[in-house]
Amino acid sequence: MPFLRTPDKTGRCVWLLPAVVLAVVVAASCAAVWAPALAAAPSVTDARLGTSGETTRFVLELSDKVEANAFTLTDPYRLVIDLPAVDWQLGSDFVPTGRGLVSRFRYGLFRPSNARVVIDLNGPVAVSRSFVLPPDPSNGRDWRIVYDLTATSDALFRQKAGWPPSARAPKVAALPVARVPMPTPKPDAGKVIVIDAGHGGVDPGAIGRGGTREKHVTLAFANTLAEALRATGRYEVHLTRETDIFIKLRERVATARRHNADLFISLHSDANKHHHVRGTSVYTLSETASDAEAAQLARKENEADIIAGVDLSSEGDEVRDILIDLAQRETKNLSVRFAQTVIPEIADVAPVLRNTHRFAGFRVLKAPDVPSVLIELGFLTNRQDEKNITSAPWRKQMAAAIVRGIDAYFAQRTAEATP
């Protein structure tokens, strides 16, 4: 069997290497699937860019042979490389940067059996050459997958770009939208809280001054907050993700609705070009942003699916239905009430931004029947914030403050419902 099949009429390059057998155990818990799959997976030991004349070369170095599929996407210009599940051993301090025709790239688990590299391009390019190199003991190199990129016209790029059937992620089933007022909570009702660790997998989120990735700290904090909530015995807690994997924005919202959540909390940690800026902030949904900074942040967060290379062609109908049902003002009012209740608790343990409660059009907050907030824990670009967010004691202290805010919020709602 040859190592490389020549590009087909769509311009996609497919490597035909013997597949590495992955032991995937079918289980109800996704974590039970990911762990054995990654345990048997080959490792990515290096990812690098080089330039020679008008050519930019991208190289992935792996411990074993894998099958890889490459395709290009428009708006923005991207080269996407799909791999089987692999173990990324690039080091916590590895920060991918751009060079030549590449502005930047990102990598990670896209779904349980599929890793992905997404390369942002500075303009339209063509894969002029692609090949696989076997290990070379003389220089210590492992298996290498190589792409040579050269500039092309926009028309030719668009002609060859598009989604191969194998790259389309499974669709998230649409849930019926509630069209009745939210019920008043019963005093003895166990509350359901869904915690969303922002970003994940191929979408790293913000990167701190010390190389900290937002996707890692949000997951660490989500686990700390979930543990603190469960310890009270008053809450049923679910996480949108429990490992370093990409989750579509729409699926995060669907998780909250699927569990009939009483509250949805999305966790993030931002970056800012002004490194002195620090502090926590809490966002709720509004199609009119509170300020230009909030609008910019919402635009950036709403691009998470594009960043990961997700087919958005079927998104329209559900998003439109949700926007229509946002007329359910009760949901937004309850989101605002929770934000105003939790902020004083947070301010007792951490610095907060001026005008701490902000609002903008975050897609992840658009469940029409679940009160939802997005908490920016701080700025990874600020040394003190980054130090705090990566500190286990600080996370416990902040989680305790949020739990107090949640307790107070539900106590208020219960008191209002009590005759």
C-alpha positions in Angstrom: 0.0 0.0 0.0 1.5 3.4 -0.9 2.1 6.0 1.8 0.4 8.8 -0.1 -2.4 9.0 -2.6 -2.2 11.9 -5.0 -4.6 14.8 -4.4 -8.0 14.1 -5.9 -10.1 16.6 -7.9 -11.0 18.5 -4.8 -7.3 19.1 -3.9 -7.5 17.0 -0.7 -4.5 15.0 0.3 -5.0 11.7 2.0 -2.3 9.5 3.5 -2.9 5.8 3.2 -0.8 4.5 6.1 -1.6 1.4 8.2 -4.0 2.6 10.9 -3.0 2.4 14.5 -5.5 0.2 16.3 -7.1 2.2 19.1 -8.7 0.4 22.0 -12.0 2.3 22.4 -14.2 1.0 25.1 -17.9 1.9 24.7 -19.2 3.4 27.9 -21.8 5.8 29.1 -19.1 8.2 30.3 -17.1 9.9 27.6 -14.1 9.9 29.9 -14.2 6.1 29.9 -13.9 6.2 26.1 -11.1 8.9 25.9 -8.8 7.3 28.4 -8.2 4.0 26.7 -8.2 5.5 23.3 -5.4 8.0 24.2 -3.5 5.3 26.1 -3.0 3.4 22.8 -2.5 6.4 20.6 0.7 7.5 18.9 2.3 10.7 20.1 2.8 14.0 18.3 6.3 15.0 19.4 6.8 18.2 17.3 4.9 20.6 15.1 6.9 23.2 13.2 6.8 25.7 10.4 9.7 26.6 8.0 10.0 28.8 4.9 12.1 28.5 1.8 11.6 31.1 -0.9 7.9 31.4 -1.6 7.1 28.0 0.1 5.9 27.6 3.7 6.4 24.1 5.1 4.3 22.6 8.0 5.6 19.4 9.6 4.0 17.1 12.1 6.3 14.7 13.8 4.8 11.5 15.3 6.0 8.4 17.2 4.1 6.1 14.8 2.4 5.9 11.4 -1.1 7.4 11.2 -3.7 8.2 8.6 -4.1 11.9 8.0 -6.7 13.8 5.9 -6.2 17.4 4.8 -8.7 19.9 3.4 -9.1 23.6 3.1 -11.9 25.9 4.2 -12.9 29.5 3.3 -14.0 32.5 5.3 -11.5 32.6 6.9 -8.8 30.8 4.9 -7.8 27.6 6.8 -6.0 24.3 6.2 -7.4 21.5 8.4 -5.6 18.3 9.1 -7.6 15.5 10.7 -5.8 12.6 12.5 -6.9 9.7 14.7 -6.8 10.4 18.4 -3.2 11.2 19.3 -1.3 12.1 22.5 0.0 15.7 22.1 3.5 15.7 23.8 4.6 19.2 22.8 5.2 20.5 26.3 3.2 22.9 28.4 5.4 25.8 27.2 4.9 25.1 23.5 3.1 28.1 21.9 2.4 27.7 18.2 3.2 30.8 16.2 2.9 31.8 12.6 5.4 32.0 9.8 5.4 32.7 6.1 1.9 32.0 4.7 0.6 30.8 8.1 -0.6 33.3 10.7 -1.0 30.7 13.5 -2.1 27.2 14.1 -3.8 25.2 16.9 -4.2 21.5 17.7 -6.1 19.1 20.0 -8.8 16.6 20.4 -11.8 17.4 18.3 -14.0 14.4 19.2 -13.2 11.2 21.0 -11.6 9.4 18.0 -10.4 12.4 16.0 -7.6 14.9 16.7 -7.4 18.0 14.5 -4.8 20.7 13.5 -6.3 24.0 12.2 -3.9 26.2 10.4 -4.9 29.9 9.9 -3.6 31.2 6.6 -2.7 34.7 5.7 -4.3 34.3 2.3 -5.4 31.7 -0.2 -2.8 28.9 -0.6 -2.4 25.6 -2.4 -0.9 22.4 -1.1 1.9 22.2 -3.7 3.4 19.0 -2.3 2.6 16.6 0.6 4.4 13.5 1.7 5.4 11.3 4.6 8.9 10.6 5.8 9.8 7.5 7.8 11.9 7.7 11.0 15.6 8.7 10.5 17.8 7.2 13.2 20.7 9.4 12.1 19.1 12.6 13.3 16.6 11.1 15.8 13.5 12.1 13.8 10.2 10.2 14.1 7.6 9.8 11.4 6.9 13.1 9.7 3.9 14.3 7.7 4.9 17.3 5.5 2.8 19.9 3.8 4.4 22.5 1.4 2.2 25.5 0.9 2.4 28.2 -1.8 0.2 31.2 -2.6 -2.7 30.8 -5.0 -5.6 32.9 -6.2 -8.8 33.2 -4.3 -10.8 31.7 -7.1 -8.7 28.5 -7.2 -8.7 28.3 -3.4 -12.5 28.4 -3.2 -12.8 25.9 -6.1 -10.9 23.3 -4.1 -12.0 24.1 -0.6 -14.8 22.4 1.2 -15.9 19.8 3.7 -15.2 16.1 3.0 -18.0 13.9 4.4 -15.6 12.3 7.0 -14.9 15.7 8.5 -18.4 16.6 9.4 -19.1 16.3 13.1 -22.3 14.6 14.2 -25.2 17.0 14.4 -26.5 18.0 17.8 -30.2 17.2 18.0 -32.4 20.2 18.4 -34.3 20.4 21.6 -37.8 21.8 21.8 -37.8 25.4 22.9 -39.9 26.2 26.0 -42.6 28.6 25.2 -44.2 29.0 28.7 -43.0 31.0 31.7 -40.4 29.3 33.8 -41.9 27.6 36.9 -41.3 29.0 40.3 -38.8 26.7 42.2 -40.2 24.6 45.0 -38.5 25.1 48.4 -37.4 21.4 48.5 -36.4 21.1 44.9 -32.8 19.9 44.2 -31.3 22.4 41.8 -29.5 21.4 38.7 -26.4 23.4 37.7 -24.4 22.9 34.5 -20.8 24.2 34.5 -19.2 24.9 31.2 -15.4 24.9 31.0 -14.7 27.2 28.1 -12.8 26.1 25.0 -11.0 22.8 24.9 -9.2 20.4 22.5 -8.3 22.1 19.2 -9.6 25.4 20.6 -7.0 26.5 23.3 -8.6 29.9 24.1 -6.4 32.6 25.5 -2.7 31.9 26.2 -1.1 33.5 29.2 2.3 35.2 29.5 3.7 32.0 31.1 2.2 29.8 28.4 -1.0 28.9 30.4 -3.8 27.8 28.2 -7.3 29.0 28.9 -8.8 25.6 28.1 -6.8 23.9 30.9 -7.5 26.5 33.7 -11.3 26.6 32.9 -11.5 22.8 33.2 -9.5 22.8 36.4 -11.8 25.5 37.9 -14.9 23.7 36.6 -13.9 20.6 38.5 -13.2 22.7 41.7 -16.5 24.4 41.5 -18.4 21.2 40.8 -16.7 19.6 43.9 -17.6 22.5 46.1 -21.3 22.5 44.9 -21.7 18.7 45.3 -20.2 18.9 48.8 -23.2 21.0 49.9 -25.5 18.2 49.1 -28.0 20.7 47.6 -27.1 20.5 44.0 -27.0 18.1 41.0 -24.0 19.2 38.9 -23.1 18.4 35.3 -20.1 19.5 33.3 -20.2 20.2 29.5 -16.8 18.6 29.2 -14.7 16.6 31.6 -11.5 16.3 29.6 -9.5 18.3 27.0 -11.9 18.0 24.1 -13.6 20.4 21.8 -17.3 21.0 22.4 -19.4 23.1 19.9 -21.1 26.2 21.4 -24.5 24.9 20.4 -23.8 21.6 22.2 -22.9 23.4 25.4 -26.2 25.1 25.3 -28.0 21.8 24.5 -26.3 20.2 27.5 -27.9 22.7 29.9 -31.3 22.3 28.3 -31.0 18.5 28.2 -30.4 18.4 32.0 -33.2 20.8 32.6 -30.7 23.1 34.3 -31.8 25.7 36.8 -28.5 27.6 36.2 -25.8 27.5 33.6 -22.3 28.9 34.3 -19.7 29.3 31.6 -16.1 29.8 32.8 -13.4 31.7 30.9 -10.2 33.6 31.4 -9.5 36.4 28.9 -6.4 38.0 27.4 -5.7 41.7 27.0 -3.0 43.5 25.1 -2.7 45.8 28.1 -0.9 43.5 30.6 -1.8 45.6 33.6 -5.5 44.9 33.2 -6.7 42.4 35.7 -9.9 41.3 37.6 -13.0 39.1 37.4 -16.1 40.0 35.5 -19.6 38.5 35.0 -21.5 38.6 31.7 -25.1 38.1 30.9 -26.8 38.0 27.5 -27.9 41.0 25.6 -27.8 41.7 21.8 -26.7 45.2 22.7 -23.2 45.1 24.3 -22.5 47.1 27.5 -19.3 48.5 25.9 -17.0 48.0 22.9 -14.8 45.7 24.9 -17.7 43.4 25.8 -18.8 43.4 22.1 -15.2 42.4 21.0 -15.0 39.6 23.6 -18.4 38.2 22.5 -17.2 38.2 18.9 -14.1 36.4 19.8 -15.9 33.8 22.0 -18.5 33.3 19.3 -15.8 32.3 16.8 -14.9 29.2 18.8 -16.6 26.9 16.3 -14.8 28.5 13.4 -11.5 28.3 15.2 -12.0 24.5 15.6 -13.0 24.0 12.0 -16.7 23.1 12.5 -19.3 22.8 9.7 -21.8 25.6 10.5 -24.0 25.1 7.4 -26.9 23.6 9.4 -26.9 26.0 12.3 -29.4 28.6 11.0 -32.8 27.3 12.0 -32.1 26.5 15.6 -30.2 29.7 16.2 -33.1 31.7 14.6 -35.6 29.9 16.8 -33.6 30.6 19.9 -33.3 34.2 19.1 -37.0 34.5 18.7 -37.6 32.8 22.0 -35.2 35.2 23.8 -38.3 37.3 24.1 -38.8 35.2 27.3 -37.6 38.1 29.4 -37.9 36.1 32.6 -34.9 34.0 31.7 -32.7 37.0 31.1 -34.0 38.8 34.2 -33.0 35.7 36.3 -29.6 35.7 34.7 -29.1 39.3 35.6 -30.3 38.7 39.2 -27.8 35.8 39.6 -25.0 38.0 38.3 -25.9 40.8 40.7 -26.0 38.3 43.6 -22.7 36.5 42.9 -20.6 39.6 42.2 -20.4 40.9 45.8 -19.3 37.4 46.9 -16.6 37.3 44.2 -15.4 40.8 45.1 -14.7 39.7 48.6 -12.0 37.3 47.5 -10.6 38.7 44.2 -10.2 42.0 42.4 -13.0 42.7 39.9 -13.2 44.9 36.8 -14.8 48.3 37.0 -18.5 47.9 35.9 -18.1 44.2 36.9 -21.5 43.1 35.5 -21.4 43.3 31.7 -23.5 42.0 28.9 -23.1 41.1 25.2 -24.3 38.6 22.6 -22.6 35.4 23.7 -23.9 32.4 21.8 -23.1 30.1 24.7 -25.6 32.0 26.9 -28.5 31.7 24.4 -30.5 28.9 26.1 -34.0 30.5 26.1 -35.1 28.7 29.2 -32.0 28.4 31.4 -30.7 31.4 33.4 -27.0 31.7 32.2 -23.9 33.7 33.0 -20.4 33.8 31.7 -17.7 34.4 34.4 -14.3 35.7 33.2 -12.1 34.6 36.1 -9.3 37.0 35.2 -6.7 37.8 32.6 -4.0 35.3 31.7 -2.0 38.1 30.3 -1.7 39.6 33.7 1.0 37.9 35.8 -0.9 38.1 39.1 -4.2 36.9 37.6 -2.4 34.1 35.8 -0.7 33.1 39.1 -4.0 33.1 40.9 -6.0 31.2 38.3 -3.3 28.5 38.2 -3.3 28.2 42.0 -5.4 25.4 43.5 -5.9 27.3 46.8 -7.1 30.4 44.9 -9.5 28.3 42.8 -11.0 26.8 46.0 -11.5 30.2 47.5 -13.1 31.6 44.4 -15.3 28.5 44.0 -16.5 28.9 47.6 -17.5 32.5 46.8 -19.5 31.5 43.8 -21.2 28.8 45.8 -22.2 31.4 48.4 -23.7 33.5 45.5 -25.5 30.5 44.2 -26.9 29.7 47.6 -28.1 33.3 48.0 -29.7 33.4 44.6 -31.7 30.2 45.1 -32.6 31.3 48.7 -34.1 34.5 47.2 -36.1 32.6 44.6 -37.4 30.1 47.2 -38.4 32.9 49.6 -40.4 34.6 46.8 -42.1 31.3 46.0 -43.1 30.7 49.6 -46.6 31.9 50.6 
